[in-house]
Amino acid sequence: MNILVVLIPVTLVLGGGGLWAFIWTVRNRHQYDDPKGHSMRILSDRYDDEPKQD
């Protein structure tokens, strides 16, 4: 039972660090600014792997 005295604070610190990192990336890195653009880009034929037919 003594191990719980160590594991519970370690788990809370790691979870809090992960939550802080997620909030920091959302606010500062602008990784999630255009969710619609990414979903529509996959349906576009603009960047097709096949060469253009002349």
Buried (B, 14 or more C-beta within 10 A) or exposed (E): EEEEEEEEEEEEEEEEEEEEEEEEEEEEEEEEEEEEEEEEEEEEEEEEEEEEEE
